Amino acid sequence: MEAKAQGLESVYMALSTAVASSRFVGLSYDDGMFVLFCNFDRIHVLAEPKQRFCDSSPRLVWGTQQMIWTPSWGAMTARPSARILSLSKPKKDYSEYQCRCRPVIGGRPPLAKFGYPSERLLRLAEPKKYLPAYLEQRARESPEWPVSPAARNYNASQRILELARPKPLHPDFLPAREVSRSQKVIVSPRTIELSRPKQLHADYAHPRDPEWPVTEAAKRAVATPRVLELAQPSARPRVGLTAYNPDAFRVKEAALKAACSQRLQELAQPILR
């Protein structure tokens, strides 16, 4: 009983600390149950909607474009920079290009969602232009040019003639042999055995069709009491009854009369640090 009293006292102290740090009014213990008293006035205050800012300001009207603070004279007379003027320009609307369709060739109807490309796409589609400096320094106008007479009458050296020869095959290279006539070849029994496809096992059972007729024995079968018992669905309580449990916080009579063992008292001691 001493252990039970100490346990209830510790639970009461913990709940009292939680009540003191929250919005609850009080805590009591009656007939093995802990009861919390709540401050309903505080709940009504918290349930009120949040007051808008315009309600507390007499100069502000809700729903208009009026500014909350009046801009200063320096802000109204300031001159914007070139960057601000560039950023203040509205974005160009390209939706007008979707209605301009290309002329129809051959009497075919145009596509419903086809239109002229934007100026950006036309500029990106233009080919890259050569720089003027490159055109001035370019030696030839075309990649093809005539061979000079000096190049045509040039006598190649022995080294150039040696490099111009194709690479020969290795001396030990053997070309592919010709296929002999099959009429003169006699196949051995081992070769014939290996050429046969792999056979299924003698006890292999082929997969059964997804639909098959029910046998007469199955139609006349009578279920046993055990089969009928297993066929019954599991009985589960309703969700509402499971969530509502009035005895959830009630201490059982067996727990009130239980005696704590020496091992539980040893484990209940706080760790000394």
Rosetta silent file (secondary structure, phi, psi, omega in degrees, C-alpha in Angstrom):
SEQUENCE: MEAKAQGLESVYMALSTAVASSRFVGLSYDDGMFVLFCNFDRIHVLAEPKQRFCDSSPRLVWGTQQMIWTPSWGAMTARPSARILSLSKPKKDYSEYQCRCRPVIGGRPPLAKFGYPSERLLRLAEPKKYLPAYLEQRARESPEWPVSPAARNYNASQRILELARPKPLHPDFLPAREVSRSQKVIVSPRTIELSRPKQLHADYAHPRDPEWPVTEAAKRAVATPRVLELAQPSARPRVGLTAYNPDAFRVKEAALKAACSQRLQELAQPILR
SCORE:     score description
SCORE:     0.000 S_00000001
   1 L     0.000  -35.932  177.541    0.000    0.000    0.000 S_00000001
   2 H   -60.434  -40.379  179.438    2.901    2.312    0.714 S_00000001
   3 H   -66.030  -38.072 -179.943    4.213    1.755   -2.851 S_00000001
   4 H   -66.389  -41.229  179.824    0.752    2.411   -4.250 S_00000001
   5 H   -64.494  -41.931  178.166    0.422    5.648   -2.285 S_00000001
   6 H   -63.086  -39.997  179.581    3.865    6.800   -3.414 S_00000001
   7 H   -65.121  -42.960  178.501    2.979    6.014   -7.044 S_00000001
   8 H   -65.651  -36.079  178.847   -0.299    7.939   -6.885 S_00000001
   9 H   -65.357  -40.087  179.201    1.467   10.847   -5.194 S_00000001
  10 H   -67.112  -39.625  177.008    4.079   11.021   -7.958 S_00000001
  11 H   -64.580  -40.921  179.766    1.393   10.917  -10.660 S_00000001
  12 H   -63.609  -41.478  179.399   -0.545   13.661   -8.870 S_00000001
  13 H   -65.169  -39.699 -179.995    2.576   15.868   -8.621 S_00000001
  14 H   -66.436  -42.319  178.625    3.341   15.416  -12.331 S_00000001
  15 H   -68.042  -34.439  177.774   -0.205   16.301  -13.364 S_00000001
  16 H   -64.306  -39.135  177.579   -0.194   19.302  -11.008 S_00000001
  17 H   -64.748  -40.787  178.338    2.961   20.604  -12.681 S_00000001
  18 H   -65.956  -36.876  179.490    1.358   20.188  -16.116 S_00000001
  19 H   -67.802  -39.637 -178.851   -1.786   21.985  -14.935 S_00000001
  20 H   -64.757  -30.679 -178.226    0.238   24.887  -13.508 S_00000001
  21 L   -93.172    4.779 -177.959    2.022   25.419  -16.861 S_00000001
  22 L  -122.438 -167.691 -177.811   -1.177   25.199  -18.967 S_00000001
  23 L   -93.075   10.341  179.397   -4.574   26.867  -19.194 S_00000001
  24 E   -77.815  152.731 -177.926   -6.347   24.383  -16.817 S_00000001
  25 E   -87.224  -50.406 -175.017   -7.844   25.646  -13.567 S_00000001
  26 E  -154.680  173.780 -178.517   -7.506   22.696  -11.174 S_00000001
  27 E  -138.877  138.919  178.253   -6.967   18.998  -10.620 S_00000001
  28 E  -142.384  159.876  179.960   -8.769   16.548   -8.299 S_00000001
  29 E  -122.730  121.449 -176.248   -8.735   12.815   -7.559 S_00000001
  30 E  -142.245  120.516  174.006  -12.060   11.061   -7.031 S_00000001
  31 L    55.955   47.286  176.963  -12.789    7.316   -6.901 S_00000001
  32 L    74.883   14.014 -178.119   -9.554    6.297   -8.591 S_00000001
  33 E  -128.639  141.836  174.818   -9.888    8.947  -11.353 S_00000001
  34 E   -95.851  126.176 -176.617   -7.996   12.217  -11.993 S_00000001
  35 E  -116.643  131.759  178.161  -10.342   15.049  -13.069 S_00000001
  36 E  -106.437  135.612  177.133   -9.138   18.272  -14.785 S_00000001
  37 E  -104.760  128.885 -174.872  -11.120   21.501  -14.580 S_00000001
  38 E  -107.357  148.853  177.058  -10.841   23.785  -17.629 S_00000001
  39 L   -88.216  101.612 -177.680  -11.294   27.570  -17.869 S_00000001
  40 H   -72.250  -24.378  177.043  -14.075   27.970  -20.460 S_00000001
  41 H   -63.679  -38.850  177.988  -13.746   31.785  -20.464 S_00000001
  42 H   -65.193  -37.191  179.117  -10.240   31.452  -21.889 S_00000001
  43 H   -66.459  -38.317  177.731  -11.540   29.105  -24.597 S_00000001
  44 H   -65.813  -36.948  178.830  -14.228   31.636  -25.577 S_00000001
  45 H   -66.298  -42.702  179.933  -11.592   34.374  -25.828 S_00000001
  46 H   -70.462  -23.577 -179.542   -9.371   32.224  -28.051 S_00000001
  47 H   -78.623  -12.611  179.453  -12.345   31.267  -30.244 S_00000001
  48 L   -69.294  142.775  179.124  -12.999   34.887  -31.240 S_00000001
  49 L   -66.949  154.123 -178.453  -11.812   35.772  -34.807 S_00000001
  50 L   -72.017  135.903 -178.156   -8.658   37.829  -35.173 S_00000001
  51 L   -75.773  134.488 -179.763   -9.265   41.546  -35.523 S_00000001
  52 L   -75.504  160.588 -175.752   -8.173   43.034  -38.839 S_00000001
  53 H   -69.634  -32.313 -176.310   -5.688   45.875  -39.001 S_00000001
  54 H   -69.522  -24.148 -179.972   -8.117   48.201  -40.731 S_00000001
  55 H   -68.913  -27.597 -179.103  -10.578   47.993  -37.816 S_00000001
  56 H   -92.277   -5.591 -179.320   -8.041   49.570  -35.471 S_00000001
  57 L  -112.536  118.295 -177.867   -7.017   52.341  -37.883 S_00000001
  58 L   -71.816  -21.676 -176.207   -9.596   55.109  -38.458 S_00000001
  59 L   -89.774  -10.748 -175.697   -7.860   56.360  -41.647 S_00000001
  60 L  -102.605  131.459  178.644   -7.716   52.966  -43.442 S_00000001
  61 L  -110.659  129.428 -177.839  -10.699   51.599  -45.369 S_00000001
  62 L   -72.553  132.059  175.630  -10.772   47.880  -46.146 S_00000001
  63 L    99.337   -3.165  178.496  -10.971   46.982  -49.883 S_00000001
  64 L  -102.427  173.998  178.716   -9.494   50.183  -51.405 S_00000001
  65 L   -93.099   15.332 -178.890   -6.094   50.891  -52.961 S_00000001
  66 L   -70.328  137.153 -179.964   -5.223   53.438  -50.292 S_00000001
  67 L   -76.194  150.693 -179.861   -1.729   53.012  -48.815 S_00000001
  68 L   -70.987  -41.452  178.474   -1.314   52.348  -45.123 S_00000001
  69 L  -114.069  141.238  178.494    1.442   54.958  -44.756 S_00000001
  70 L   -75.356  127.523  179.326    1.579   58.247  -46.666 S_00000001
  71 L   -64.991  147.219 -179.012    4.718   58.399  -48.896 S_00000001
  72 L   -74.678  166.016  179.558    7.202   61.095  -47.984 S_00000001
  73 H   -67.419  -33.608  178.058    7.937   64.148  -50.122 S_00000001
  74 H   -67.371  -35.808  178.316   11.425   62.845  -50.866 S_00000001
  75 H   -70.164  -34.085 -178.636   10.041   59.562  -52.166 S_00000001
  76 H   -77.442  -26.899 -179.099    7.531   61.342  -54.436 S_00000001
  77 H   -99.184    2.910 -179.145   10.107   63.771  -55.900 S_00000001
  78 L   -72.621  147.028  178.368   12.932   61.207  -56.331 S_00000001
  79 L   -98.289  124.212 -179.461   14.180   60.507  -59.863 S_00000001
  80 L   -72.012  152.332  178.494   14.425   56.811  -60.759 S_00000001
  81 L   -79.575  172.719  179.602   17.629   55.407  -62.179 S_00000001
  82 H   -64.580  -33.902  179.075   17.983   53.854  -65.623 S_00000001
  83 H   -66.853  -40.998  179.455   17.904   50.358  -64.079 S_00000001
  84 H   -67.097  -40.000  176.918   14.624   51.064  -62.279 S_00000001
  85 H   -63.134  -36.490  178.818   13.083   52.444  -65.482 S_00000001
  86 H   -68.551  -39.421  179.496   14.192   49.302  -67.321 S_00000001
  87 H   -74.020  -23.103 -178.248   12.693   47.035  -64.659 S_00000001
  88 H   -80.949   -9.269  178.774    9.436   49.023  -64.552 S_00000001
  89 L   -70.498  137.704  179.804    8.626   48.326  -68.199 S_00000001
  90 L   -69.571  154.190  178.800    5.851   45.734  -68.597 S_00000001
  91 L   -70.018  139.398 -178.192    6.658   42.350  -70.077 S_00000001
  92 L   -67.872  135.831 -179.115    5.960   42.046  -73.786 S_00000001
  93 L   -92.613  115.403 -179.968    2.814   40.103  -74.626 S_00000001
  94 L   -95.257    9.642 -179.114    3.485   37.468  -77.294 S_00000001
  95 H   -69.691  -20.989 -179.583   -0.109   36.244  -77.413 S_00000001
  96 H   -69.382  -23.262  179.685   -0.776   38.397  -80.482 S_00000001
  97 H   -74.524  -18.080 -178.604    1.553   36.218  -82.539 S_00000001
  98 H   -72.602  -20.655 -178.758   -0.636   33.168  -81.943 S_00000001
  99 L   -89.773  -14.401 -179.433   -3.452   34.641  -84.085 S_00000001
 100 L   -90.129  108.745 -178.557   -1.234   35.392  -87.096 S_00000001
 101 L   -98.619  151.755  177.177   -1.118   32.263  -89.243 S_00000001
 102 L   -69.950  155.458  179.191    1.158   31.698  -92.223 S_00000001
 103 L   -63.829  144.556 -177.389   -0.399   31.830  -95.706 S_00000001
 104 L   -80.101  131.439  177.943   -1.939   28.557  -96.845 S_00000001
 105 L  -112.398  127.218  178.366   -0.099   26.768  -99.676 S_00000001
 106 L    79.858   13.131  175.986   -1.986   24.253 -101.771 S_00000001
 107 L    76.732   12.066  179.527   -5.350   24.950 -100.175 S_00000001
 108 L   -83.070  140.188  179.827   -4.586   23.038  -96.941 S_00000001
 109 L   -70.300  140.359  178.907   -6.168   24.383  -93.749 S_00000001
 110 L   -71.528  161.927  176.781   -3.650   25.810  -91.260 S_00000001
 111 L   -70.177  151.818 -175.408   -3.111   24.278  -87.862 S_00000001
 112 L   -69.437  -36.129 -175.390   -5.255   25.609  -85.024 S_00000001
 113 L  -112.088   31.550 -177.586   -2.322   26.441  -82.712 S_00000001
 114 L  -110.245  133.593  178.995    0.274   27.417  -85.306 S_00000001
 115 L  -149.370  179.913  179.573    1.500   30.999  -85.661 S_00000001
 116 L   -68.538  144.133  175.998    4.520   33.060  -86.551 S_00000001
 117 L   -69.464  161.951 -179.115    7.561   32.662  -84.282 S_00000001
 118 L   -74.650  170.119  179.105    8.541   35.505  -82.015 S_00000001
 119 H   -63.922  -32.056  178.849   11.240   38.024  -82.801 S_00000001
 120 H   -65.877  -42.270  179.229   13.571   36.239  -80.390 S_00000001
 121 H   -68.764  -37.232  177.185   13.205   32.932  -82.242 S_00000001
 122 H   -65.558  -36.564  178.924   13.737   34.601  -85.608 S_00000001
 123 H   -70.751  -36.036  177.808   16.909   36.257  -84.333 S_00000001
 124 H   -73.510  -23.984 -179.255   18.220   32.961  -82.928 S_00000001
 125 H   -80.233  -11.192  179.075   17.422   31.161  -86.196 S_00000001
 126 L   -70.943  142.202  179.691   19.701   33.405  -88.241 S_00000001
 127 L   -68.183  155.728 -179.968   23.047   31.803  -89.237 S_00000001
 128 L   -70.023  134.126 -178.051   26.233   32.931  -87.565 S_00000001
 129 L   -93.875  146.517  177.816   27.968   35.729  -89.421 S_00000001
 130 L   -77.232  147.120  176.601   31.695   35.854  -90.082 S_00000001
 131 L   -73.588  146.943  178.636   33.727   38.602  -88.489 S_00000001
 132 H   -60.672  -35.100  179.872   35.156   41.233  -90.865 S_00000001
 133 H   -64.633  -36.783  178.334   38.682   40.543  -89.574 S_00000001
 134 H   -67.828  -38.441  179.220   38.339   36.866  -90.477 S_00000001
 135 H   -67.461  -32.634  178.876   37.149   37.704  -94.009 S_00000001
 136 H   -73.791  -35.656 -177.771   40.099   40.044  -94.506 S_00000001
 137 H   -88.205   -6.146 -178.733   42.685   37.516  -93.280 S_00000001
 138 L   -70.456  130.840 -175.863   41.208   34.538  -95.131 S_00000001
 139 L   -76.413  -37.564 -175.835   43.618   33.368  -97.826 S_00000001
 140 L  -125.769  151.449  177.514   41.086   31.676 -100.124 S_00000001
 141 L   -81.921  -23.708 -176.083   37.457   32.301 -100.944 S_00000001
 142 L  -132.783  151.245  176.411   36.641   28.597 -101.343 S_00000001
 143 L   -68.928  -13.309  177.643   37.888   25.403  -99.670 S_00000001
 144 L  -103.992  131.328  179.339   38.775   24.086 -103.142 S_00000001
 145 L  -141.858  153.536 -178.378   41.739   25.553 -104.950 S_00000001
 146 L   -72.250  149.815  178.572   43.802   24.498 -108.016 S_00000001
 147 L   -80.897  134.785 -177.709   47.050   22.584 -107.572 S_00000001
 148 L   -72.970  154.689  177.239   50.114   24.573 -108.524 S_00000001
 149 H   -61.224  -32.478  179.277   52.459   23.300 -111.302 S_00000001
 150 H   -64.273  -38.628  178.962   55.327   23.042 -108.794 S_00000001
 151 H   -70.301  -34.956  179.790   53.330   20.631 -106.659 S_00000001
 152 H   -71.941  -30.227 -179.173   52.353   18.575 -109.699 S_00000001
 153 L   -96.012   11.741 -176.823   56.004   18.316 -110.945 S_00000001
 154 L   -76.492  138.930  177.379   57.509   17.581 -107.519 S_00000001
 155 L   -94.938  117.472 -178.295   59.680   14.466 -107.193 S_00000001
 156 L   -71.259  146.073  178.408   58.836   12.547 -104.032 S_00000001
 157 L   -79.442  171.797 -179.698   61.658   11.405 -101.788 S_00000001
 158 H   -65.161  -34.082  179.972   62.327    7.791 -100.811 S_00000001
 159 H   -67.290  -40.007  179.750   60.836    8.377  -97.339 S_00000001
 160 H   -67.606  -39.222  177.804   57.592    9.720  -98.791 S_00000001
 161 H   -65.448  -34.945  178.679   57.324    6.757 -101.148 S_00000001
 162 H   -68.677  -39.702  178.505   57.870    4.386  -98.208 S_00000001
 163 H   -72.298  -23.933 -178.834   55.146    6.069  -96.154 S_00000001
 164 H   -78.152  -12.565  179.555   52.766    6.013  -99.109 S_00000001
 165 L   -74.428  142.205  177.984   52.784    2.213  -99.287 S_00000001
 166 L   -68.835  155.082 -178.386   49.792    0.450  -97.636 S_00000001
 167 L   -71.399  124.583 -178.760   50.419   -1.501  -94.464 S_00000001
 168 L   -80.159  165.428  177.471   51.073   -5.177  -95.322 S_00000001
 169 L   -75.337  160.619  179.166   49.646   -8.146  -93.455 S_00000001
 170 L   -67.272  145.132 -179.834   51.574   -9.988  -90.772 S_00000001
 171 L   -60.773  -29.926 -179.251   53.770  -12.823  -92.110 S_00000001
 172 L   -91.547   10.547 -178.667   52.015  -15.337  -89.816 S_00000001
 173 L   -72.670  132.885  178.323   48.519  -14.228  -90.819 S_00000001
 174 L  -113.048  122.487  178.855   46.275  -17.069  -92.029 S_00000001
 175 L   -70.186  167.492 -179.313   43.240  -16.165  -94.138 S_00000001
 176 L   -66.313  136.288 -179.793   39.836  -17.724  -93.487 S_00000001
 177 L   -76.775  152.961  177.805   39.498  -21.277  -94.748 S_00000001
 178 L   -75.492  146.077  179.815   36.941  -22.206  -97.318 S_00000001
 179 L   -75.687  126.603  179.548   33.874  -24.081  -96.131 S_00000001
 180 L   -75.631  158.135 -179.907   34.008  -27.727  -97.161 S_00000001
 181 L   -68.161  131.062 -179.895   31.031  -29.415  -98.825 S_00000001
 182 H   -70.229  -17.003 -178.135   28.539  -30.872  -96.287 S_00000001
 183 H   -65.574  -24.897 -177.191   27.803  -33.832  -98.579 S_00000001
 184 H   -95.580   -1.246 -176.683   31.107  -35.447  -97.605 S_00000001
 185 L   -95.993  133.627  177.290   30.736  -34.902  -93.826 S_00000001
 186 L  -107.576  118.642 -176.946   29.325  -37.711  -91.663 S_00000001
 187 L   -78.251  134.301  179.182   27.686  -36.434  -88.470 S_00000001
 188 L   -79.638  158.912  176.987   28.492  -38.413  -85.345 S_00000001
 189 H   -60.297  -32.317  178.897   25.758  -39.612  -82.942 S_00000001
 190 H   -65.254  -40.701  177.931   27.101  -37.262  -80.263 S_00000001
 191 H   -65.019  -40.173  177.693   26.653  -34.252  -82.558 S_00000001
 192 H   -64.480  -38.349  179.237   23.084  -35.303  -83.369 S_00000001
 193 H   -66.885  -39.696  179.401   22.341  -35.675  -79.641 S_00000001
 194 H   -72.397  -24.847 -179.369   23.694  -32.217  -78.841 S_00000001
 195 H   -78.779  -11.109  179.763   21.735  -30.630  -81.692 S_00000001
 196 L   -75.716  143.092  177.489   18.403  -31.701  -80.240 S_00000001
 197 L   -67.750  156.860 -178.293   16.457  -29.051  -78.256 S_00000001
 198 L   -69.091  130.835 -178.103   16.193  -29.414  -74.512 S_00000001
 199 L   -93.589  156.127  176.536   13.198  -31.536  -73.518 S_00000001
 200 L   -75.689  159.515  179.385   10.882  -30.989  -70.583 S_00000001
 201 L   -67.075  152.611 -177.813   11.013  -33.218  -67.544 S_00000001
 202 L   -65.347  -30.598 -179.195    8.858  -36.337  -67.607 S_00000001
 203 L   -95.697   13.363 -178.219    6.962  -35.212  -64.473 S_00000001
 204 L   -70.890  131.536  178.761    6.478  -31.620  -65.670 S_00000001
 205 L  -106.305  123.869  179.582    2.873  -30.429  -65.314 S_00000001
 206 L   -69.490  152.142  179.869    1.716  -27.771  -67.754 S_00000001
 207 L   -63.812  138.950 -177.912   -0.083  -24.724  -66.344 S_00000001
 208 L   -79.417  152.140  177.918   -3.819  -25.214  -65.950 S_00000001
 209 L   -63.891  148.143  179.119   -6.305  -22.992  -67.754 S_00000001
 210 L   -64.457  -20.787  177.972   -7.707  -20.104  -65.681 S_00000001
 211 L  -120.011  130.641  177.271  -11.209  -21.517  -66.197 S_00000001
 212 L  -147.220  151.674 -177.407  -12.104  -25.138  -65.584 S_00000001
 213 L   -71.687  145.262  178.320  -15.394  -26.961  -64.863 S_00000001
 214 L   -78.967  135.115 -178.520  -16.336  -27.703  -61.267 S_00000001
 215 L   -72.275  160.251  178.671  -16.436  -31.395  -60.473 S_00000001
 216 H   -67.464  -32.909  178.885  -19.599  -33.134  -59.326 S_00000001
 217 H   -65.174  -37.697  178.547  -17.948  -34.100  -56.040 S_00000001
 218 H   -69.616  -32.745  178.811  -17.247  -30.448  -55.250 S_00000001
 219 H   -69.311  -34.259 -176.958  -20.851  -29.514  -56.037 S_00000001
 220 L   -93.240    4.354 -177.175  -22.237  -32.167  -53.652 S_00000001
 221 L   -71.204  146.076  178.615  -19.705  -31.475  -50.861 S_00000001
 222 L  -115.024  125.842 -177.789  -21.018  -30.489  -47.413 S_00000001
 223 L   -71.854  140.883  178.441  -18.940  -28.077  -45.339 S_00000001
 224 L   -78.493  161.783  177.472  -17.896  -29.212  -41.878 S_00000001
 225 H   -57.780  -33.570  179.097  -18.641  -27.094  -38.757 S_00000001
 226 H   -66.934  -40.036  177.882  -14.951  -26.141  -38.604 S_00000001
 227 H   -65.368  -41.125  177.296  -15.014  -24.843  -42.190 S_00000001
 228 H   -64.082  -36.281  177.942  -18.176  -22.846  -41.437 S_00000001
 229 H   -66.890  -41.180  178.982  -16.509  -21.392  -38.343 S_00000001
 230 H   -70.913  -23.720 -179.275  -13.441  -20.331  -40.332 S_00000001
 231 H   -77.723  -13.135 -179.858  -15.646  -18.823  -43.063 S_00000001
 232 L   -71.651  138.086  178.500  -17.200  -16.335  -40.649 S_00000001
 233 L   -69.442  157.064  179.775  -15.760  -12.775  -40.952 S_00000001
 234 L   -70.281  133.636  179.598  -13.792  -11.306  -38.070 S_00000001
 235 L   -86.221  115.243 -179.986  -15.950   -9.346  -35.642 S_00000001
 236 L  -120.317  139.887  179.301  -14.467   -5.889  -35.137 S_00000001
 237 L   -70.713  159.484  178.628  -16.000   -3.097  -33.019 S_00000001
 238 L   -68.043  158.778 -177.188  -17.078    0.127  -34.646 S_00000001
 239 H   -66.986  -36.819 -179.485  -14.678    3.010  -34.853 S_00000001
 240 H   -65.427  -40.061  178.667  -16.843    5.234  -32.684 S_00000001
 241 H   -69.868  -31.634  178.827  -17.024    2.726  -29.860 S_00000001
 242 H   -69.551  -39.460 -178.494  -13.276    2.166  -30.008 S_00000001
 243 H   -72.546  -32.686 -178.311  -12.469    5.890  -29.731 S_00000001
 244 L   -96.360  107.360  179.288  -14.897    6.474  -26.845 S_00000001
 245 L  -129.408  103.863 -177.399  -13.724    4.588  -23.791 S_00000001
 246 L   -68.844  -21.733 -178.157  -15.046    5.995  -20.460 S_00000001
 247 L   -98.454   24.016 -176.388  -12.732    3.760  -18.425 S_00000001
 248 L   -67.959  -35.956 -176.913   -9.563    4.843  -20.209 S_00000001
 249 L  -108.401   15.369  178.899   -8.211    6.767  -17.176 S_00000001
 250 L   -89.971  131.460  179.257   -9.773    4.639  -14.414 S_00000001
 251 L   -80.185  129.173 -177.510   -7.333    2.695  -12.244 S_00000001
 252 L   -70.840  155.216  179.046   -8.331   -0.953  -11.962 S_00000001
 253 H   -64.416  -35.951  178.849   -9.038   -2.560   -8.586 S_00000001
 254 H   -65.543  -35.581  178.892   -6.286   -5.119   -9.177 S_00000001
 255 H   -70.874  -32.925  178.394   -3.788   -2.315   -9.776 S_00000001
 256 H   -68.894  -32.426 -178.068   -4.854   -0.567   -6.558 S_00000001
 257 H   -95.423   -0.618 -176.362   -4.306   -3.752   -4.520 S_00000001
 258 L   -72.197  145.759  177.998   -1.122   -4.861   -6.301 S_00000001
 259 L  -105.986  129.413 -177.881    2.092   -5.117   -4.286 S_00000001
 260 L   -75.902  135.307  179.020    5.270   -3.883   -5.931 S_00000001
 261 L   -80.199  168.646 -179.855    8.084   -6.431   -6.057 S_00000001
 262 H   -63.934  -35.899 -179.713   11.641   -5.764   -4.993 S_00000001
 263 H   -67.194  -40.915  178.849   12.803   -5.748   -8.617 S_00000001
 264 H   -66.973  -38.218  176.399   10.212   -3.116   -9.633 S_00000001
 265 H   -63.966  -35.616  177.974   11.171   -0.939   -6.678 S_00000001
 266 H   -68.538  -40.168  178.977   14.799   -1.215   -7.744 S_00000001
 267 H   -73.317  -23.073 -179.407   13.968   -0.257  -11.351 S_00000001
 268 H   -78.961  -11.787  179.330   11.755    2.634  -10.180 S_00000001
 269 L   -69.202  136.390  179.204   14.645    4.366   -8.435 S_00000001
 270 L   -67.693  154.488 -179.830   15.945    7.409  -10.371 S_00000001
 271 L   -75.844  129.980 -179.840   19.425    7.277  -11.866 S_00000001
 272 L   -85.087  122.025  179.694   22.001    9.001   -9.698 S_00000001
 273 L  -119.332    0.000    0.000   24.108   11.451  -11.703 S_00000001
